[in-house]
């Protein structure tokens, strides 16, 4: 096994990885910006190194400083988490050149699959259905305009190196193309250090379904089922569940088989997620493969009992998968709510600041992942996600009821959060029927916001 791992990330995912390493007797080194000096991941790790000022470009995207920290602390592995450098092939190559194991796929696979434009081309060559779009990376605004004219509006401009909704813009007309192209490029460069963009036809009101895969270095590939991630705001997922409620067996099997095929043909190694959109007739289309751990991985862990981060560490240590596809058992239902430090009544504006007091829920079937504690800080420099609550039940309605209870138990003082908004989703009729698409927020957010305005105390409402 790896002996000492540097965690090249922050927040709850850094905490998750460090805890997993502790469980496996692997030493950890945290990296942090001057803004995160007293953060939980820094406290939990065996050692820590400051790598720069608060700006991500100067710290968590600073490849040279991170590599120097890993070498200085004699680390034999680097776990990138999600976001930042997790899908950056240049960083993965730097790790290899310096004799450090990048806990994820090789730089060549990241370039082939992690680069969304290149992944599209590969899937087309292997007859995997894809959404109509650009032929690789868009060269400039003129190329974007010509591509959109060919495939028809509306379209999505997306970051080739990205994920999590960063560097993504919907474009409905030629008049808005130039601004959207520039905004997406700047956001992609800030988030991932890569400005490349590509384009897809926007499938209106689809379901966003993704399949978790795990592959070792010996050609073994398995899937861990699918997740429904359709409740999104500005392409940022808000709530995820596994399995996808209401998905018929034929479509589920076809999705999972296609995901395994996608990982197999790319010689993938590690944990990855193959993402699809499903139209109203259950036709599905490949949209991208995320070559990293996902924010929503806990719901899959809850229904399979398989530790995905643990499997990443074993695969990175050169061990083969000990789980065959027939060993994977799906049981029950799991839901994840992302709790963000945002103000729902102010168009979800960020709400950074000091956390005066925080109490997390507990009890049977409840899991919490967060880097916050009383006295900690939500920084304006980074993503607004304050934590995740995951609930499990033998049935979907049991998982829903436990989530309602868990949200009701959670208390946060000092910052505003999306806690009450998430609570309202759990009573929405479309959600309860499992009959929702990526249009959920467009169709329901205004009504929920109006209701919240009538509550004197948003937290007290639940």
Backbone torsions as a table, in degrees:
resi	resn	phi	psi	omega
1	UNK	NA	158.0	172.8
2	UNK	-58.0	149.6	-177.2
3	UNK	-101.5	-40.9	-177.4
4	UNK	-143.7	123.1	-174.7
5	UNK	-116.5	129.1	170.3
6	UNK	-88.8	130.8	179.9
7	UNK	-99.9	107.3	-174.1
8	UNK	-90.1	58.8	-179.3
9	UNK	-161.9	-171.0	-177.2
10	UNK	-144.5	-178.5	171.9
11	UNK	66.7	-155.7	-172.2
12	UNK	-65.4	-31.7	-179.1
13	UNK	-71.5	-35.3	175.8
14	UNK	-63.9	-41.6	178.0
15	UNK	-63.1	-43.6	179.5
16	UNK	-58.5	-46.2	-177.4
17	UNK	-68.1	-43.4	-179.5
18	UNK	-61.8	-43.3	178.1
19	UNK	-61.1	-40.2	179.4
20	UNK	-65.2	-40.2	177.8
21	UNK	-64.0	-41.5	177.6
22	UNK	-58.9	-44.1	179.8
23	UNK	-60.2	-27.6	-176.3
24	UNK	-104.3	13.6	176.9
25	UNK	61.3	35.9	175.8
26	UNK	-104.9	127.1	177.7
27	UNK	-70.1	150.5	-177.3
28	UNK	-127.9	146.6	173.3
29	UNK	-123.9	123.0	177.0
30	UNK	-92.8	148.4	168.5
31	UNK	-114.1	150.6	-176.9
32	UNK	-153.0	152.4	171.6
33	UNK	-85.6	168.5	177.4
34	UNK	-61.2	-23.5	177.2
35	UNK	-71.2	-26.4	-173.2
36	UNK	-107.3	22.1	-173.6
37	UNK	-55.7	-35.5	-177.7
38	UNK	-108.0	20.7	-178.1
39	UNK	-69.4	157.9	-175.4
40	UNK	-62.3	-38.6	-178.5
41	UNK	-64.8	-30.1	177.3
42	UNK	-69.9	-39.7	-179.8
43	UNK	-67.2	-40.0	-174.0
44	UNK	-76.7	-29.0	-175.2
45	UNK	-70.9	157.0	176.7
46	UNK	-65.9	-31.8	-178.2
47	UNK	-150.3	163.9	-178.2
48	UNK	-150.8	148.8	-179.1
49	UNK	-134.0	130.5	174.5
50	UNK	-78.1	130.8	-175.1
51	UNK	-117.5	7.8	176.5
52	UNK	151.5	-174.6	-178.4
53	UNK	-78.5	173.8	-172.5
54	UNK	-57.2	-34.6	-177.8
55	UNK	-57.7	131.0	179.1
56	UNK	-53.1	-36.9	-179.2
57	UNK	-60.7	-32.2	-177.8
58	UNK	-91.4	-6.0	-175.7
59	UNK	-134.5	-82.8	-172.2
60	UNK	-72.5	-11.3	172.8
61	UNK	-107.9	5.9	-177.9
62	UNK	-86.9	90.7	-174.2
63	UNK	-59.4	-44.5	-176.2
64	UNK	-62.3	-43.7	-179.8
65	UNK	-65.5	-38.1	179.9
66	UNK	-67.2	-44.7	178.1
67	UNK	-62.0	-42.6	178.8
68	UNK	-61.2	-40.5	178.8
69	UNK	-64.1	-42.8	-179.5
70	UNK	-64.1	-42.3	179.2
71	UNK	-67.6	-41.6	-178.9
72	UNK	-64.4	-31.5	-179.7
73	UNK	-98.5	9.2	175.9
74	UNK	56.1	46.1	177.8
75	UNK	-82.7	141.8	176.4
76	UNK	-102.9	-1.6	177.1
77	UNK	-149.3	154.2	173.7
78	UNK	-130.1	124.2	173.7
79	UNK	-102.4	120.6	-175.7
80	UNK	-87.6	-7.0	-177.5
81	UNK	66.5	-137.7	173.3
82	UNK	-125.5	160.3	-175.3
83	UNK	70.5	-167.7	179.4
84	UNK	46.0	-116.4	-173.8
85	UNK	-99.8	13.0	-172.4
86	UNK	-64.8	-26.1	179.4
87	UNK	-121.4	32.6	-178.4
88	UNK	-102.4	110.4	-175.5
89	UNK	-66.3	-31.7	178.6
90	UNK	-63.2	-41.3	179.6
91	UNK	-67.7	-43.1	177.8
92	UNK	-60.0	-37.6	179.6
93	UNK	-70.0	-38.9	176.9
94	UNK	-61.1	-39.9	176.7
95	UNK	-58.9	-49.4	-178.6
96	UNK	-62.0	-43.2	-178.9
97	UNK	-63.8	-24.3	-179.5
98	UNK	-102.5	13.9	175.2
99	UNK	71.8	26.5	180.0
100	UNK	-113.9	133.4	179.8
101	UNK	-77.0	118.9	172.6
102	UNK	-79.8	118.8	-175.2
103	UNK	-81.3	85.7	-175.1
104	UNK	166.2	-172.5	-178.9
105	UNK	-70.8	169.2	179.5
106	UNK	-68.5	160.7	176.9
107	UNK	-58.5	-32.6	179.0
108	UNK	-66.4	-40.7	178.9
109	UNK	-69.4	-39.0	177.2
110	UNK	-59.9	-41.9	178.8
111	UNK	-64.5	-36.9	-178.0
112	UNK	-79.0	-38.9	-174.8
113	UNK	-112.9	-37.5	179.9
114	UNK	-69.6	-32.2	173.2
115	UNK	-78.3	111.6	-168.9
116	UNK	-62.2	-36.9	179.9
117	UNK	-66.4	-43.1	178.9
118	UNK	-66.6	-36.5	179.7
119	UNK	-62.9	-39.9	176.7
120	UNK	-56.4	-47.5	-177.3
121	UNK	-63.8	-39.1	178.5
122	UNK	-64.8	-44.5	-178.6
123	UNK	-64.0	-37.6	177.2
124	UNK	-60.3	-41.3	-177.7
125	UNK	-67.3	-21.0	179.3
126	UNK	-108.6	20.7	173.5
127	UNK	61.8	29.4	171.9
128	UNK	-87.3	129.2	-177.0
129	UNK	-64.4	130.3	179.6
130	UNK	-126.5	158.6	175.8
131	UNK	-71.1	136.5	175.8
132	UNK	-53.4	139.4	-177.8
133	UNK	-171.3	-158.5	-175.8
134	UNK	-75.8	157.1	174.6
135	UNK	-88.6	82.8	-178.2
136	UNK	83.8	-155.3	-176.0
137	UNK	-73.2	141.4	175.7
138	UNK	-73.1	130.2	-176.3
139	UNK	-73.7	-38.7	-176.6
140	UNK	-167.4	-174.8	-178.8
141	UNK	-62.1	-39.8	-179.5
142	UNK	-61.8	-41.4	177.4
143	UNK	-62.1	-40.1	178.4
144	UNK	-62.9	-43.1	-179.4
145	UNK	-64.8	-41.2	-179.5
146	UNK	-68.6	-38.6	178.7
147	UNK	-65.4	-43.5	179.4
148	UNK	-63.5	-37.3	178.3
149	UNK	-65.2	-37.0	-178.5
150	UNK	-70.7	-43.6	-175.0
151	UNK	-93.9	-16.1	177.0
152	UNK	92.3	139.0	176.2
153	UNK	-78.3	155.7	-2.2
154	UNK	-78.0	158.1	-180.0
155	UNK	-132.8	165.8	173.9
156	UNK	-116.6	128.3	168.1
157	UNK	-94.3	131.5	-173.6
158	UNK	-134.9	148.7	177.6
159	UNK	-72.9	128.5	-179.6
160	UNK	-65.4	-35.2	-175.0
161	UNK	-96.4	4.4	-166.6
162	UNK	-108.6	-165.2	179.9
163	UNK	179.9	179.4	178.0
164	UNK	67.4	18.2	178.2
165	UNK	82.4	-3.1	179.6
166	UNK	-75.8	141.2	179.9
167	UNK	67.9	32.8	-179.1
168	UNK	-125.1	135.2	179.0
169	UNK	-141.6	137.5	172.0
170	UNK	-86.3	137.0	178.7
171	UNK	-126.9	122.5	-175.8
172	UNK	-102.8	-12.7	-176.8
173	UNK	-156.2	159.8	178.6
174	UNK	-59.2	-32.1	-176.5
175	UNK	-63.4	-27.6	-177.1
176	UNK	-100.2	3.9	-175.1
177	UNK	-66.8	-48.9	-173.7
178	UNK	-59.9	-46.5	-179.2
179	UNK	-64.8	-44.0	-179.5
180	UNK	-63.1	-40.6	180.0
181	UNK	-61.4	-46.0	-179.4
182	UNK	-67.4	-43.0	-179.9
183	UNK	-63.3	-44.1	-179.8
184	UNK	-63.6	-41.2	179.8
185	UNK	-63.8	-43.8	179.4
186	UNK	-65.6	-41.9	179.4
187	UNK	-65.5	-40.3	178.8
188	UNK	-63.6	-42.0	-180.0
189	UNK	-65.4	-40.0	179.3
190	UNK	-67.0	-42.2	-175.2
191	UNK	-79.8	-36.2	-170.9
192	UNK	-125.5	-4.1	-177.6
193	UNK	70.8	22.3	-176.6
194	UNK	-146.9	122.7	-174.1
195	UNK	-92.2	-5.1	-174.3
196	UNK	-62.3	140.1	-179.0
197	UNK	-130.2	155.3	170.3
198	UNK	-137.0	179.1	-173.0
199	UNK	-135.5	145.0	173.2
200	UNK	-133.7	149.6	169.6
201	UNK	-63.4	134.7	178.6
202	UNK	-81.5	114.6	173.3
203	UNK	-80.0	113.4	-172.9
204	UNK	-70.9	130.6	173.4
205	UNK	52.9	51.0	176.4
206	UNK	-87.0	174.8	163.1
207	UNK	-93.5	140.2	179.0
208	UNK	-101.9	105.7	-176.7
209	UNK	-117.4	134.6	179.5
210	UNK	-128.4	153.3	-178.1
211	UNK	-120.4	128.4	177.2
212	UNK	-83.4	129.1	175.8
213	UNK	-124.2	154.9	173.4
214	UNK	-136.3	134.8	-178.9
215	UNK	-139.3	143.9	177.0
216	UNK	-102.4	-175.6	-177.5
217	UNK	-82.1	3.4	-175.0
218	UNK	-113.3	16.0	175.9
219	UNK	88.0	5.4	178.0
220	UNK	-87.8	128.1	-179.3
221	UNK	-133.5	132.3	174.7
222	UNK	-132.7	160.0	172.2
223	UNK	-113.1	154.4	179.1
224	UNK	-115.6	29.0	177.2
225	UNK	86.9	-174.9	-172.8
226	UNK	-115.1	163.6	176.4
227	UNK	-131.6	145.0	174.3
228	UNK	-98.7	118.8	-176.1
229	UNK	-122.2	37.2	-169.8
230	UNK	-80.9	-19.0	179.7
231	UNK	-83.7	106.0	-173.2
232	UNK	-138.4	151.0	172.4
233	UNK	-127.6	120.4	-176.3
234	UNK	51.7	45.2	177.2
235	UNK	67.2	10.9	174.6
236	UNK	-101.6	123.1	-178.8
237	UNK	-66.8	142.4	-179.1
238	UNK	-115.1	-35.5	-178.0
239	UNK	-146.5	136.7	179.5
240	UNK	-131.4	151.8	177.0
241	UNK	-144.0	153.0	177.3
242	UNK	-141.0	135.8	-4.9
243	UNK	-73.9	177.4	177.4
244	UNK	-74.2	110.0	-175.4
245	UNK	-63.5	133.8	175.8
246	UNK	85.7	0.6	179.1
247	UNK	-79.7	127.0	-177.3
248	UNK	-72.2	157.2	-173.3
249	UNK	-60.9	-41.0	-178.3
250	UNK	-61.2	-46.5	-179.3
251	UNK	-67.0	-41.6	179.1
252	UNK	-59.3	-47.5	-179.3
253	UNK	-63.1	-40.8	179.8
254	UNK	-65.2	-41.2	178.1
255	UNK	-61.0	-48.5	-176.8
256	UNK	-66.4	-39.7	178.0
257	UNK	-65.0	-38.7	178.6
258	UNK	-66.6	-38.3	179.0
259	UNK	-64.3	-43.1	177.8
260	UNK	-63.4	-40.3	177.8
261	UNK	-61.5	-44.3	-179.4
262	UNK	-60.4	-41.3	178.7
263	UNK	-70.1	-38.7	-177.6
264	UNK	-66.7	-45.5	-176.6
265	UNK	-68.9	-20.1	179.6
266	UNK	-95.5	3.3	-176.2
267	UNK	54.7	44.2	-174.3
268	UNK	-67.3	151.0	176.8
269	UNK	-139.0	127.3	178.1
270	UNK	109.9	-164.2	176.9
271	UNK	-92.0	137.2	179.5
272	UNK	-151.2	166.4	-179.2
273	UNK	-131.7	126.8	178.0
274	UNK	-101.1	122.4	-172.6
275	UNK	-106.7	139.8	-178.7
276	UNK	-133.1	157.9	164.4
277	UNK	-115.1	141.8	178.6
278	UNK	-116.2	129.4	178.1
279	UNK	-84.3	-175.3	-175.6
280	UNK	-65.7	-15.2	179.6
281	UNK	-106.3	16.1	179.3
282	UNK	66.3	18.9	168.1
283	UNK	-75.2	133.3	-178.4
284	UNK	-118.1	152.0	-177.1
285	UNK	-135.6	132.6	173.3
286	UNK	-64.8	134.4	174.9
287	UNK	-116.9	-35.7	178.6
288	UNK	-172.0	166.2	171.7
289	UNK	-124.4	125.4	177.0
290	UNK	-91.8	117.7	-173.2
291	UNK	-92.8	53.6	-174.7
292	UNK	-163.3	176.8	170.8
293	UNK	-70.9	147.4	-179.9
294	UNK	-102.9	152.1	175.1
295	UNK	-53.0	-40.1	-172.1
296	UNK	-91.2	14.7	-178.3
297	UNK	-58.5	-27.6	-177.7
298	UNK	-60.1	-31.4	-178.6
299	UNK	-66.1	-33.3	176.3
300	UNK	-70.6	-40.1	177.0
301	UNK	-61.0	-36.2	-176.6
302	UNK	-69.0	-36.9	-176.0
303	UNK	-91.0	-11.4	179.3
304	UNK	-112.2	-22.7	-174.7
305	UNK	75.1	10.7	-178.8
306	UNK	-99.2	128.0	-178.5
307	UNK	-84.1	102.1	-172.4
308	UNK	-70.3	-42.0	177.8
309	UNK	-65.6	-38.0	175.4
310	UNK	-60.7	-41.2	177.5
311	UNK	-64.9	-37.2	175.9
312	UNK	-57.6	-45.6	-178.0
313	UNK	-65.8	-38.8	179.1
314	UNK	-67.3	-44.5	-179.6
315	UNK	-63.6	-41.0	179.1
316	UNK	-65.6	-23.7	177.3
317	UNK	-83.3	1.2	176.9
318	UNK	90.9	10.9	-178.1
319	UNK	-89.2	145.9	177.0
320	UNK	-78.2	159.1	173.5
321	UNK	-60.9	135.4	175.6
322	UNK	-102.3	5.1	-179.2
323	UNK	-113.1	123.0	172.4
324	UNK	-94.4	163.6	-177.2
325	UNK	-58.1	-37.4	-178.7
326	UNK	-70.4	-12.9	178.1
327	UNK	-84.0	-15.5	-176.9
328	UNK	-78.4	122.3	-179.9
329	UNK	-118.5	132.5	179.5
330	UNK	-103.8	127.4	-177.6
331	UNK	-139.7	129.9	172.7
332	UNK	74.9	-158.5	-175.1
333	UNK	-143.8	144.1	179.4
334	UNK	-134.2	146.1	-179.8
335	UNK	-131.1	140.9	175.2
336	UNK	-123.0	130.9	172.4
337	UNK	-111.4	126.2	174.9
338	UNK	-87.0	120.1	178.8
339	UNK	-97.2	114.8	-176.6
340	UNK	-109.2	148.5	175.4
341	UNK	-81.7	79.9	-176.9
342	UNK	-140.2	160.1	179.6
343	UNK	-106.0	98.5	-177.6
344	UNK	-57.9	-34.0	-177.7
345	UNK	-77.4	-7.3	178.1
346	UNK	-120.1	45.7	178.7
347	UNK	57.4	37.4	176.5
348	UNK	58.8	37.8	176.3
349	UNK	-64.9	146.4	179.2
350	UNK	-58.9	149.7	179.9
351	UNK	-129.7	68.5	179.6
352	UNK	-72.6	164.3	177.4
353	UNK	148.6	-175.3	179.7
354	UNK	-82.3	138.2	175.4
355	UNK	-89.5	103.9	-178.4
356	UNK	-68.1	-39.3	-178.8
357	UNK	-155.9	140.0	175.9
358	UNK	-143.6	136.3	176.0
359	UNK	-128.9	123.8	-179.8
360	UNK	-95.0	149.6	178.3
361	UNK	-74.4	165.7	177.1
362	UNK	-148.6	-156.8	179.0
363	UNK	97.7	176.7	-176.4
364	UNK	-60.7	131.0	175.1
365	UNK	75.3	17.5	-178.7
366	UNK	-119.3	132.0	177.9
367	UNK	-130.4	137.3	179.8
368	UNK	-124.8	135.3	173.9
369	UNK	-128.7	117.3	-178.1
370	UNK	-160.8	154.8	174.5
371	UNK	-103.6	4.5	-177.4
372	UNK	-86.7	152.7	172.1
373	UNK	-155.0	165.8	179.5
374	UNK	-59.6	126.2	-177.7
375	UNK	95.5	-4.5	178.2
376	UNK	-84.4	-179.5	-172.8
377	UNK	-131.4	137.5	169.7
378	UNK	-96.9	116.3	-172.9
379	UNK	-85.5	144.1	174.8
380	UNK	-76.1	-6.9	-175.4
381	UNK	-84.8	-16.1	-170.7
382	UNK	-128.0	-178.3	-179.2
383	UNK	-55.7	146.9	-173.7
384	UNK	-83.7	-1.3	-177.5
385	UNK	-66.1	122.0	-177.7
386	UNK	-94.4	-19.6	-179.6
387	UNK	168.9	176.2	179.9
388	UNK	-133.1	137.6	172.1
389	UNK	-113.6	129.9	-179.3
390	UNK	-123.5	131.8	176.3
391	UNK	-123.8	151.1	-179.7
392	UNK	-126.1	143.7	173.4
393	UNK	-146.1	158.4	175.8
394	UNK	-64.1	-28.2	176.2
395	UNK	-127.5	165.8	-179.9
396	UNK	-63.3	-43.2	-177.5
397	UNK	-65.2	-32.3	176.1
398	UNK	-66.3	-40.5	177.0
399	UNK	-64.2	-39.0	178.1
400	UNK	-63.2	-47.6	-178.5
401	UNK	-63.6	-38.2	177.7
402	UNK	-67.0	-35.3	177.8
403	UNK	-66.8	-40.7	176.0
404	UNK	-58.0	-45.8	178.9
405	UNK	-61.8	-44.8	-176.9
406	UNK	-63.6	-44.4	178.3
407	UNK	-63.1	-36.2	178.9
408	UNK	-66.8	-28.6	179.4
409	UNK	-80.4	-26.4	-173.0
410	UNK	-73.2	134.3	178.9
411	UNK	-127.3	130.2	176.2
412	UNK	-132.5	127.6	178.1
413	UNK	-124.6	139.5	177.8
414	UNK	110.7	-28.2	176.3
415	UNK	-133.3	158.4	172.0
416	UNK	-91.5	150.0	-179.6
417	UNK	-136.9	174.6	178.1
418	UNK	-90.0	15.9	-176.0
419	UNK	-53.8	-51.3	-177.4
420	UNK	-66.7	-35.5	179.4
421	UNK	-65.4	-43.0	177.4
422	UNK	-61.7	-39.1	179.2
423	UNK	-59.3	-40.5	-179.7
424	UNK	-67.1	-34.8	177.7
425	UNK	-57.1	-37.1	-175.5
426	UNK	-70.9	-8.0	175.1
427	UNK	-110.0	-1.2	-179.3
428	UNK	-69.4	133.5	-175.3
429	UNK	-64.0	-39.6	179.0
430	UNK	-63.1	-41.6	178.1
431	UNK	-64.4	-45.8	-177.2
432	UNK	-62.8	-33.3	176.8
433	UNK	-78.1	-11.4	-174.6
434	UNK	73.0	14.7	-175.8
435	UNK	-103.3	71.1	-178.5
436	UNK	-140.7	155.8	-179.3
437	UNK	-130.2	-171.0	178.1
438	UNK	-68.7	-6.3	175.9
439	UNK	-85.9	3.0	-174.9
440	UNK	-53.4	-48.9	-177.3
441	UNK	-66.9	-39.8	177.6
442	UNK	-61.1	-35.2	-175.7
443	UNK	-84.9	-24.0	-170.1
444	UNK	-124.4	-20.8	-171.5
445	UNK	-60.2	-43.6	-175.8
446	UNK	-60.7	-42.1	179.4
447	UNK	-64.7	-42.0	-179.7
448	UNK	-67.1	-38.6	178.4
449	UNK	-63.8	-42.4	178.8
450	UNK	-61.5	-39.0	178.2
451	UNK	-65.5	-41.7	180.0
452	UNK	-62.6	-32.2	179.2
453	UNK	-64.0	-22.3	-179.9
454	UNK	-86.8	-8.3	-179.1
455	UNK	-88.3	124.4	179.7
456	UNK	-66.0	-37.0	-178.6
457	UNK	-130.9	105.3	-174.5
458	UNK	-60.9	-42.4	179.0
459	UNK	-70.2	-35.9	-179.8
460	UNK	-66.9	-21.0	179.8
461	UNK	-59.9	-30.5	-177.5
462	UNK	-107.6	NA	NA
